[in-house]
Amino acid sequence: MITTDFIAAAFQARYGSTPDFISRAPGRVNLIGEHTDYNDGFVLPLGIPHSTWIAFKRRNDGAVNLHSLDFNQTESFSLSEFARGTGWIEYAKGVAWTLREQGFALSGFDGVVKTDVPIGAGLSSSAAIELATLNAFAALSDLAIEPMRKATLAQRAEREWVGMNCGMMDQMISAMGKKGNALFLDCRSLDHRYVPLPSDAVIVVMDTGTRRELKDSRYNERRAECEAAAKFFGKASLRDVSLDECNRSALSDTLKRRARHVISENARALKVANDVSTDSRAIGTLLNESHQSLRDDFEVSSPALDAMVEMAQQTDGCYGARMTGAGFAGCAIALVEKGCEAAFIRQVGARYQVATSLSPSFFVVEASDGAEVFEAR
């Protein structure tokens, strides 16, 4: 795992001085409530220890120079003139553009960035770099921005600058995570509360070893299909449609299945948050149902994700499993009996590699705190 000492030393090696501050923002795992966020629905994510870190020092010329240790690449832009480009820097640039558009005065900086959030794996590496960058600007420019507004600003950067028409879940949990808890979020009102996780189970993230480029994937297509279905019913969003109303409708088969997933997934998220939040077996059953719905009705799974989930579900100690994130590639999660995780990982990993010829990776996650800034020592 990355530490403050590691990222500070990397800054020293790159720029020959100590940083002013260090910013950290976590990735996330969504326990349940997938593809419901942009339908004004309910989600239950948690921040994870895997985070994006930036060590940074003020500049007085309005330039931002950011060196990625992951890509061994330095990118720069000016706070006085913004031009769209490509690559990882666009997330940081989009945050700066959004803050300037909202009237915030910003200071430039030299920075070093490092992440251990797997990129393209469905664990929201994009929100992590957005919140880490936003906190860097806030620290240097003495901006008093409360966490929920930080999340909305980061979402705007991803939607309007990067071009990914995302919901609010990823930025909210990266900004507002709480150790030991999931965040139950109403994506319409942004009402939220923390939900303790079961004490007898752990969450295992199962990386299939496959990747996708989210903004170039079928994510935006699914969003458009949901909007079309809601329009058919004359509703603001699919959150306002009942399952019975959906099943009895004259929607096309494709749109009916898309709507059915969103409606049933909202019900599952509500059930976990309100009724069975400490019942691992009940949560596991709902995770299994969620994966089936994502696979068959929403069609955002993949052969690799299906293989990983099926093998997890068949392994001793697993309460339930499903794909997580936008889908098409990336990661799945399993809720596993505490004490069984080592054997579970060993067995699932071996079987998955034989079946797919892919090299998976696994890690156990605990719910972590949201984005934070440290003064460099």
N, C-alpha and C positions, 0 to 999 in steps of 0.2 A: 504493500500500500504506500501511496505517496505521503510524505510528511512535510511539515513546514520547514524543517531543516534541509530536506532534499531540494525543495523548490527554491529556497533562498540561496543555497549553494549553486544551483544551476544559474540563477540570475547573476550571482557574483562572477561566475566563470564567463558568462556571456558579455556582461557590461562593465565588469571591473569595479563594481561598487555594490553596496548593500541595497536591497529594495526598501521602499517606504512601508509597503503593506503587502499582505498575502491574502488572496481571496480564494474561497473554496465554495463550490456549489455541487450538490449531489445529483447523480442520475436517479432513476426511479424504477420500481417494479409496480405494476398495477395488479393488485390482488384479484379484483374482479370489477367489471364495468368497462368492457372494451367496445370502442366505437360508439359509445353513448355520450361522450363529452360534447361533441359538436352537434348532438341532437338534443341539447338542453337537458341531459339526463343526469345519472348518478354514477359516481366512480369511487373507488376505494384504493388509491395508490399509497405507497410508502417510499420515502427517501431511502437510498441505500448508501453504504459506506463508499462505494466507488464514485469518485468525484472528479471534477475538473478544477485544477488549481492554477492560479496566476500570481506570480510575484511581479511587482510593478513599482516603478519610480516615476515621479512627476517630470514632465517636460514643459517648457514654457513657450514652445513655438507652435502649439496646436497640432503636432504630429503624433500619431500612434504607431509604434513599432512593436510588433508582437512576434516573438519567435516560438514556434511549435517544436518541442522536443520529440513529439510523436512523428512528425513529418520531416524533421530537420530542415525547417523552412522558415524564413522570416518574411512577413508581409507587413506592409505599411499603408496608411491612408491619412488624409488630412481632415481635420475637424471643420475646415472652412469650405470644403468642396467634396461631394460624395459622388462616386461613380460605381455602378454595379459591376461586379466581376464574378468569379467562380471560386469554389473551394471553401474551406473551413473558415477563412477570415470573414466571409460574408455575414456570419452570425454575429461576430463582434462588431463589424461595421454597421450592421443593421440596428444594433442596440444604440450605437452612437448617433446614427441618423434619427432614430425615434426620439431619443432624449433631446436632441437639438430641435426637432420638429415641435416638441412640447415646451420649448422655451427655456430649457436648462442650459446654463453656461457650463462648459466642460473644459477640463484641463487634459492635455495629451499626456502620454506616458510611454516609457519603454517597459516591455513586459516579456516574461517567459511563461509559456503555458504548457501544462502537461495533464493528461487525463488517463485514468484507468477505467473509465466507462467504455465498454466495448462499442466501437463506432458502427452504426448501422445494424445493431443487434436488437433494437426495440426497447432499449433501456434509457432513451432520451438523452443521448449525449448532446443534442442540440440545445435543449433547455439548460443543461449544465453549463455550457460555455456562455450562453446568453446571460444567465444570472451571475456567473463569476465575473463577466465583463461589466455588467451593470453595477455590481458592487464596487468594482475598481473605480469606475467613474464617480460613483457616489462618495467613496472615501476621499478621493483626491479633490473633488469639487465641493465637498461638505454639503451634499444634497440630503435633505431629510425626506426620505421616501419610505413609507411603511410597506411591509412585505407584500400585501395584496396588490398594491399599485405597481410594485416592481414586477409582479407576475403579469399584470395586464400590459405593461410596457414591453416586456420581453416577448409576450405573445404577438403584440403588434409588429415587432421587429421581424419575427419569423413569418408572419402572414404578409405584410406589406413590403418588406424588403427582400427576404429570401424567396417568397412565393409559395410557401407551404401553408395551406389553409387549415391550420391546426385549431383544436379546441384549447381550453384553458388548463386541462389537467396537469400537463407536464411542467409548465412554468409555476403553477400553484404549489405543487408538492416540492419542487426544487427550492422555492422561496420559503415554504412554510412547514417543512417536515418537522416531526417531533420524535425523538428517540423512543423506541418501544411501541409506537403507535402508527396505525394507518390513518389517513385523512379522508373522512367521508365528506364528499363535496357535491353539492347541488350546483350543477354547471349553469343553470339558469340564473338563480338568485345569488350565487357564490356563497350562500350560507354553508358553513362547514363546522365539523366537530371532529375531535380525535377519538379513535376507536382502538382500545388495547388489543393486541394480537394474542392468540392462544398461547398459554404458557407451556403446553405439552408438545408443541410442534415447532419446526423450523421451516423456513422457505428456502428451497434449493433452486437457484437459477441454472437452467440447462441450456447452454449455448450450442446450437446445432452446427456451428461452423459455416453457416450460410449467411449471405449478406444481401441487402437491397439498398438502393438509393431512394429514400422515402419520397422526396419531392418529384421523382420521376416514376414512381410506382402507381398502382391503381388506387391509392388512397383517395385522391381527389375525385376519381370516378365513383367510389363508394359514397363519398359525401354528396355528390350530385344526385345519385340515386335516392339517397335518403330525403334530400330536399324535394325531389320529384314526388316521392310517395307522400310526404307531408302535404304538399300542394294538392294532391289528389283528394285528400280528406278535408281540405280547407283549414288546416291547422298550422300553427306557427312552427311546430316541430313534431317529430314522432313521439315525443314524450306525452303528448296530449291525445294519443290514439290508444284505444284499448285493444287487447289481443283478440277479443271477440269481434270487434269492429273490423280489425284487419283481416281475420279469417273469412268473414262474410262478404268482404268487398270484392269488387270486380277489377282490382289491381292486376297487372300482368304478373305472371308467376315469379319473375325475377324480382320485381319491386316488392311483391308480397313477402318473399323470403327475406329480403333486406330489412323490411319493416318488422317482421316477426322476430328477427334477431334482436334489434334494438329494444323492442318492447319487452321481450322476455329477459334480456340482459339487465334492463333497469330493475325488473322485479327481483332478479337474483342479487344485485348489488344492495337493494333495500333490505332484503332478507338477511344478508350477512351482517349489515350494519346494525339492524334493529332487533334481530331475533337470535342469531346463532354466532355472534362474533367470538365467543370463547369455546365453541363446539367444533373441534377439528374435523370430526367425521361429517358433520352436516356441511361445513364449508367445503370439504373435499368433494362431496356429491355435487355441490353447485359448481365447483371448478370443472368437474367432468362434463356437466351439462353445458357450461359456457363454451368449452372447446368444441363440443359437437355442433353447437349453434354457429360458432365462428367458421367451422369447417364446411358445414352443409348449407346453411342459410345465407351467411355473409360471404362465404367463399374467399377468405383471406388467409387460410392456412397454406401449407405446402407439404409435399411428400416428406421432407426432412422433419418438419414440425410434427406432422402426424405420427411418424415413426417414433420420435422422441417421447411424445405424450403417451402413446400406446404402451411403450416399454416401461415408462414410469408407472403408469396405472397398474401394470401387472406385477410390479415388484413389491415385496414385503415391506411394510412400514409406510407405504404411500397412502395418504388419505384421498388425494385427488391431484390432477394435473391438467394444465391447459397451456396453449400458446399465450404469449403476452406481448403487448405492443401492437403496432399497426398490422403486423403479419407479413405474409409472403416469404419471410425468411427470419433469421435471428434467433430469438430465445423463447423457451417455454419455462414455466415454473411448476414446481411440485410442492405440496404441503406434506411434510414428512415427519413421522414420529420422532421426537427428540431422542437422540442416542442411536438412531438407525441411519443417520445421514451418511456416514462413511461407507457402510456396506451398500446402501442404496446407490451412491455415486459410482462405486466400483462396478456394481452389477449392470446398471443402466449404461454406463459408459462403454463397457466391453461389448455388450449386445448391440448397442447402436453403431459402434464402429464396424463390427462384422457385417451388419445388415446394410449399411449405407456407404461404407468405405470413406466416410468423413471423420474428421478428428474433432470430437466435441470437447467442451470444457465445462466445468461445473464450479459453482461457488455458493456457499451458504451466506445469506444476507440477514442482517438485523436492521430494523427500522432506524434511520439516522436523522439527526437534526438537519434543518434546511441551511440555505446559503449563509455564510458568515465571513467576516473580515478580521484579520489579525494584524496588529502592528508588528513589523519585522523586528527581531531582536538583534 
